[in-house]
């Protein structure tokens, strides 16, 4: 509903001093012109001279200038001069109207200035949020998201900022994800941990742990709290409602972005794990075939040697033994490859990267596998 909002009347002492000097100068100018224009015209001149004060000063200086000018006008200009006595009713009405008009003009001008300041603040807030949203859409890592949020908050309020992120175990990490603060002490982290566990603001200018030098704001995602923002103010004044609302809005969007990045990272890990399982299964099938084939050949050859007729026949025995040796070499080669793969994965075996002749590489491979190739033709 309708309500009256009185403007603030506080101003610097220098503003009041300048106001007094300005009104004194007006009085001197009016006193020099009193014999030419009359005292009522001088009063209107005072009124016109006071209106500019409302455009550059607050309500307090305007009220002071209205009161001083009314007193000076009465004392120096309204007959009888050099007294505070007013004989004519018209002069009484005029001085009251003068003071009222000057006061109302000051209030109205201050209100216009306040509205203008509110519009500028809204425009500044909209620009900060627009820049934050545009840069946040381009961020790809948690560090970039945190850096963008810190920049926007420091633009909105003079401060330094640190962001601590939750660890997978559900505890707050002791090392900030990103920070522009020079020193984040253990006491600050204790306040941040309280804010994280209780999902409430704590620290500077709050009802909880107000002696702390930082303000801790939990970063609430849709599913859980994923971190805490530590704000170190550079000024002693409290956050305004607009600044507090803007910072909480930035924290909310930043928490959503960090949570989204966490889910995407988990999805990528799940996808990698699924591909790794498929590769592991394919490798296991291949290795099973490579192991089963020579083992079957060795078992078959050994079984054949149990037959006395094959054992007494030199040609048959030689062929069986040759097959057993070839299968054993193939089995040994497969086992060595598996061991080399394990060493490479663990970092024990380092790859020896060097330039080689392709023909020599092919020839060496054919020689090592000549028994397996046999009479087959390779092209």
N, C-alpha and C positions, 0 to 999 in steps of 0.2 A: 504494500500500500504506500500511500504518500507519507514521506517523512522529511524532516529538515536535517540536512547534514552541514553543520557549521565548519567552516574551514579553519585550519590551524592559524594561530596568530603569532607563532614563534618565528623570530628572525634574528639575524646576527646583530650585535651591538653596533657595528659599523653602519648598518643600514639605518638604524634609528638615529644615529648621529648625523648622517648625511641628510636624513629627512628634516631634522631640526634646522640644519644649515640652509636647506633649500627653502623651507617656509620663511626663515628669517630674511632671505634674499627677496622673496616675493613681497614680504611686508615692507622692505626698504623701497622696492620699486613702486609699490602702491602708495606709499607715503609721499613719494616724489610727485605722483600724478594726482593726488587727492584734490588739489585745488582746481584741476582742469576737468575731471570727469565726475567728481562727486563720490561720496563714500559708498553708495549702493553699487555703483559700477565697479568700484574696487573689490567689493564682496563677490560680484560675479567673476571678476578676474581671479580672485583666490580660488573659487570653485573650479574654474577651468585649469588653473595651475596645479591643483591637487589631483585631478584625474590622471595625468601621466604617471603619478606615483604608483597608482594601482596596477599599472602595466609592468612595472619593474620590481615592485616590492610586494610583500604580503599584506594581509589585512591589518596586522598590528601597526606597521608604519602608516598605513592609510588612516586608521582611527586616530593615531597620535597627531598626524598632520591636520586632520579635521578639527581636533580639539584645540591645538595650538593656534591655528589660523583663526578659529572662531574667537578665542580669547584676545588675540592681537587685533583682530578687526574691531571688536567691541572696545578695547582699551584705546587704540590709536585713531580710530576713524569715526565710530558712531558717537554723535553728540550726546551728552557733553564729553569732549575728549579727555583722555588720561584718567578716566574713571571707569568702573565697571557698571555704572548706572545706565539703564536704558529707559528713556521716558516715553518714546513713541511705541504704541502696540504693534505698528507695522514693522518696526525694527526688531521687536521681540520675535514676531512670527518669522521674519526673514532669517534671523540667526538660527532659530530652531530648524527651519526648512533647510538652511545651508548645511548645518551639521548632519541632518538626516540624509540629504542627497549625497553628501560626500561619503557617508558611511555605507549607504546602499550601493553606491557606485563601486566602492572598494570591495564589498562582498561579491557583487556580480562579476567584477573583473577577476577576483581570485577564483571564483567558481569556473569561469571560462578557462583560466590557466590550468586549473586542476583537471578539467575535462580534456584539455589539449595534452597534458602530461599523461593522462590515462590512455589516450589514443596512441601516443608515441610508445608507451610501454607495451600496449597490445601489439603494435606493429613490430616492435623489437622481439617480443616473444614469438610471434608468428614466424619471423625471419630465422630465429634460432631453431625452432622446431622444424622448419622447412629444410634448412641446411643439415640438421641432424638426421632427418629422415632420408634425405637424398644420399648422404654419405654412408648411412647405415645400410642402405640397400646394396651398396657396392662392397661392403666388408665381407671378408671370406674367412677370417680366423678370429678366435676369441680375443687375441691381443688387439686386432684392428677395431673390433667392436668396443672394447674398453677404452681405447685411445680416443675414439670418436665421442663417446659419452663424456669422458673427462674434459675434452675440449669444449663441448657445449655447456657443461656445468660451470666451468671456469669463465666462460663468456657471460653467463647469466648472473654470476655472483663472484666477487673477488675472493679467490680461494685456491688452494691446492687440493688435489684429490688422489686417493688411492682406492683400488678395487681389489678385494680379496674374494676368491672363488671357492666354492665348496669342493672338497675332494670326493672321489668315488665312494669312500666309506661313510659319507654324511657329515664329516667334520670340516670346519673352516680351515683352509690352507694358511699356514703361518707366513707364507711369502706372497706378497701381492701379485696379482696377475699383471697389473699395470699401475704405475704410480708417478705422480709429479711432486709428491711430498718428499722433503729431504730426509726425514727421519720418522719411521713408523715404529713406535716403541711397543714393548710387550703390554704395557697398560692400555694402549690404544687397541691392540688385538684382543685384550680381555673384554673391553667394551663392545668391540665388534662381534665377538663370540656370543656375548649376552644377547645382542640384537639379533644375531643369526638363530640362536636357539629359541628365543621367545617371539621372533617375527614381529618385533616392535622397534621403533626408533629409540635411540639411547645416546647419551653423551651431551654435548654442548647445547645449551638452551632447551633442555628437555627435563622432564620430571624424574628421569632415571639416570643416575651417574652424571649429574649435571656439571660436576667439577672437571670432567674430561675436556681436553682441548680440541677434540674432534666430534663431529656429528656423524653417527653411524646409522645408515638407512638400509634396511634389508632389501635385497633385490628379489622380489617375489615373481616367480614364473607362474604358469598356469597349473603346474603339478606340485611344485615345491619351491622353497627358497634356495636359490642357487648361488648366493653370494651376499656380500655386504659392501656398500659404498662408504668410504671414510672421507668426510669433508672437513678440511682444515681452513677455517675462515681467516682472511687477512684483516678484517675489520671487526670491531667489537659489537657493532650494531646487529640486532637480530634479523633473521630473514623476514622479508615482507610476505604477505599472503600470496602475492603473485609469484614471487621468487620461489617460495616453498612449493606452490602448485606446479611451477615449471620444472623444478628439480625432481619432484616426484613423478611427473609425466615422463621425463627423460629416463629416470631409473626404471620405470615400468616397461618402456619400449626396449631399453637395453637388456633387461632381464629376459624379456620374450625372445630377443635375438640370440642371447647366450644359450637359452634353453633350446631354441631351434637348432643351433649349431651343435649342441650336445646330442640331440636326437639324430641329427644327420651323421655325426661321427660314429654313433652306435650303429646306425644303419650301414655305414660303410664297413665297419668292423665285422658286422654280421655277414655282409656280402662277401668280404674277403675270406671269412671263415668257411662259408659255404663253398666257395670256389676251391679253397684249400682241401676241404673234405673230398670234393669230386676228384681233384688231382691226386690226392692220397689214395683213393680207391682205384683210380686208373693205374697208378704206379704199383699198387699192391697186386693187381691182376696181372700186370706185365711181369713183375718179379716172380709171382707164383708160377707163371708159365715157364720163365727162364730157369727156375730151380727144379720144377717138376720134370721137365724134358730130360736133362742130363741124369737126374736121379733115376728116372725110369730106365734109361739106357744102361746105367751102371748096374742096377738091380737085375735087368734082363740078362746082361752079359755074365754076371756072377752066377745066376741060376743056370745058364747054359754050361758053364764050366763044371757044374756039379754032375753033368752027364759024362760018364766015362768015355763014351765014344768020341765026344767033342774034345775031351781032355787029351786023348791019345792021338788025335789027328792034328799034326803040327800046323797045317794050313788053316784049319778051322779055329784052332786055339789062338793062332797069331792074329787072325781077323777079329776075334772076340776081344782079345786083350787090347788091340789097337782101338776098337770102339770104346772100351772102358776108359782108356787113357784120354781119348779125345773128349769124352763126356766129362771126365774129371777136370780137364783143362778148361772146358767151357764153364763148368760150375765154379771153378776157382776164379775165373775172369769175372763172372757175375758177382761173386762175393766181394772181390776187390773193388768193383765199381760201386757197390752199395756202401762199402766202408769209405771210399773216397767222397761220395755224396754226403755222408755223415760228417766227415772232416771239414768239407767245404761249408756246410751249413753252420757248424759250430765255430768256424773261423780258425781251426787248427791248421788246415791245409790252405795255403795261399796259391792262387792261380799265378802261373808263370807266363805272363803275356809276352810274346815275342813274334817276330815276323818269320814265316817258314815258307818253303817251296811247296805248292799244292801237290805237285807230282810226287815229291818225296813222301808227303803225308799219306797219299793214296797207296803208294807202293808199300810203305811200312804197315799200313792197315791190312793189306792183302796178305802180307807175309805172316802177320800175327794170327790171321784167321784162315790160313791156307787149309788146315785140316777140316774146318767147318765148311769151307767152300767146296772142297773136293774137286770133282770134275765139272761143277757148274760153271757156266760162262757169264761173266759180268760185262756189261756195256755201259 
